[in-house]
Amino acid sequence: MAEDKKEGRERRHERIRKKVFGTPERLRLSVYRSLNHIYAQIIDDFKGRTIVSASSLDKEFKDKKSHKGNIETAKEVGGLIAKRALEKDIKKVVFDRSGYLYHGRVRALAEAAREGGLEF
């Protein structure tokens, strides 16, 4: 049994990563969230390279004065990652929630990316 939340998430993440793997035809959309920010990146696992990334630390959010670790910001990051992916002709991805529950900020980011044009 997990000793704390972080260890439990890391164990779930390892279990998920055994099954979720990005191929050249269907890259992996990985999400990381901290208390204050949320990050998303599209990764080519064969090359081990990040193709597209977006986070609440990007210049688009610099003027935003409110807390950047909330659902509204997650929706904006999801839309931004979808827009940047479509610019690079990436339409299909596999969603890697990194051990987080599909709830709250993670769900908001995923739904905004779907609305932005990504398929997963």
Secondary structure, DSSP 4 states (H G I P E B T S, - for coil): --SSHHHHHHHHHHHHHHH----SSSEEEEEEE-SS-EEEEEEETTTTEEEEEEETTSGGGTT--S-SSSHHHHHHHHHHHHHHHHHTT--BEEEE-TT--SSTHHHHHHHHHHHTT-B-
